[in-house]
Amino acid sequence: MQTDIFFADKTLILTDQSTSTEGAVRLPSSELSRANLLKVFETANIVEVYDLAIEAVKERFIAEFKFVEAAGGIVCNEEGESLMIYRNNRWDLPKGHIDSGESEEECAVREIAEETGVEGAKIVRFLCNTLHAYGVYGVWELKRTSWFELAAKRTNTKPQSEEGIVCAKWCSEAEVEENLRNTYPTIRNVFAAKRR
């Protein structure tokens, strides 16, 4: 069992497998805390925690965060293009927090419409979940995002500027590959799940 938690470009790997990840710094499970991890991340990009009881270790670690749930997706059109957004100087995918009483699927469709202007996307299939940790105004959140593949007609886009989105673009496969060089590890994982 392995869980990856992303901190922007850094990765925490929680695993019950004894093999080690290339380039990873090993941290004993007894020393895993948000404060210790952030200190190790000052000099390392990948931290691995191995423990046979990794689920208990994960629960203890997650308790240090405010847990939030979100959903989003990769929208594909009839020409084989994928819808991507550009914000904070990186390519990304539309996603957002799940509202009370809303399903993951409903959230993904709503957030895509709000962030890109593309209405009426239809769920094709579930892709994966990702975990991403970040600090907001002194509070550390752990966001679990449910990702879907969706289909929509190629329509004009309208980036949601109040969310800091400067571009919403239908991208060819070649453009997607180029954009993945300037994105987050979570987004690369979502595209990898789509290709499976």
N, C-alpha and C positions, 0 to 999 in steps of 0.2 A: 504494500500500500504506500503510495507516494502522493503528497500534496505539495504543490508549488504555490507560494505566496509572493506576489510581486510588490516591490517597493520602487516604483518608477523603473529604472534600468537595472535594479538589483533583484536577486532572487533568493528566497529562503526555500530550501527543500527539506521537507519533513518526510522521513522514510523509515520503514522497518526492514529494509534490505541492507545487507552489510557492504555492498559494493559502493565505492565512492565515485562521485561525479568529478570529471576532469576539471581542474582549476578551482574546485570548491575548498573553502576553509571549513574544517570540521569543528562544530561547537557541541560540547556535551549537553545532553538534554537537561541536566540539572542546572545548567547555566543559561538556559534559554529564557530571556525576558526581552521586552521591547527595548529597554535601555541598553542591555548588553549587545543585542543584535545591531542596533544603530551604531554602536561604537565599532563593532567588527566591520560593518559596512563602510566605515571611513576609509578602509584600506582593501576591502575585498568586494567583488561583484556577486559572488555566489557563496552562500553559507548553507552547509548541510548539517542536519541534526538527525542522527541515527538512534533509534530506540525500538526495542521489540514491542513496547507498549506505546507506539507513536500516537495512537488516537487520544490517549489520556494527556500526552504532552501537548498535542494540538489544542485540545479543549482548554487546557490551562493557559496556553499562549493567547488564544482567541479571546479569552475573558478580559484581556488587557485593552481591548478595543471596543468602540461602539460599532455594533454590527449593523450593516445596512444591506438591502437587497436591491438589485437593479437588473435591467434587461436591455438587450439591444441586438443588433445583427448586421449581417452582410446581405444587402439587397442586390439582387441580380436582375438585369433586364433581358429582353428578348434578343439583344445583340451580344450577350455574354459579358457585358460590362458590370462592374461592381461599384456601388455607391460608397464613397469615402468622404470624410470631412477633414478640414485642416484647422487646428486651433493650437494655441500655445507652441507654435513653431514646429508642430509634428502632425503627421497624418494619423487619423483615428477613425473609429467607427461610431455611428450614432448609438447612444445608449442613455439611460437615466434611471432615477429611483422609481421603484414600484409604488404607486399610490395605494392607499388603503382600499381594500376590496377589489383590487385590480389583479388579474392573472399576469404571469410572466409574459405570455404571448401578447396580451392586450397592451402591456407596457411597451414592449418592443415596437409594435406597430405605431403606437402613439408617439413615442420618442423619435422614431424615424421621421414621422410627419412633422413634428415640431422643429427638429434640428435641421432638416434638409428641405422641407416643403414637399416631399414626395408622399402623396396620399395613397391609401388603399393597398399597401403592401400586404401580401398574403404569406403566411407561414408555410414553408416547404418542409423543414425538419429542424429538430433541435441539434445544435452542434456540440456545445460544451459549456462548462461553468469555469469561471476564473475567479481568483481571489486577489485583490489588490488593496494594499494598505497605504494610507496617506494621512498627513496631518492637516487639519483645517481649523484655523483660528484657535490653536492650542489643544484641539481635541483630535485624537487619533481614531480614524475610522477604518474598518475592514469591510470592503465592499465585495459581496458575491454577485457576480454578473452572470445571468443566464443568457447565452448567445444562441441565436437562431439564424438559419438561412431563410431568406424571404425572396419573393418574386414580385416585381412591379413593372409597369410600363415605363418606358423611357420618357420622362416628362422633365420640364424645366425644374431646376432646383432653386431653393431660396434659403441660404444659410441663416441660422438663428444667431444674429449678431449679439443679442443680449447675453448669449451663452459663450461669447468669445469665439464663435465659429466664423472664420473669414472666408471659407470656401466649402461648398458641397458639390462634389463632382462625380460624374459617371466615368469610371476609369477602365481602360482596356487591361487585359491581362499583363501586358508589358508595363503599363503605368502602375498597376498594383505592385508588381515586383520591384519597381523603382521606389515606390512610396514605402514599401516595407523596410527599406534601409533607413528611413527616418520616421520610425514609429516606436511604440512600446513593445516589450516582449509579450505582453498579454495579447496584443493585436496580431502578432505573428502566430501565436498559438491558435487563435480563432481561425485564421486563414488555413493553418495546417489541418485543423479539424474539418474544415470544409472540403479539403482535398482528399480526406480519407474515404 
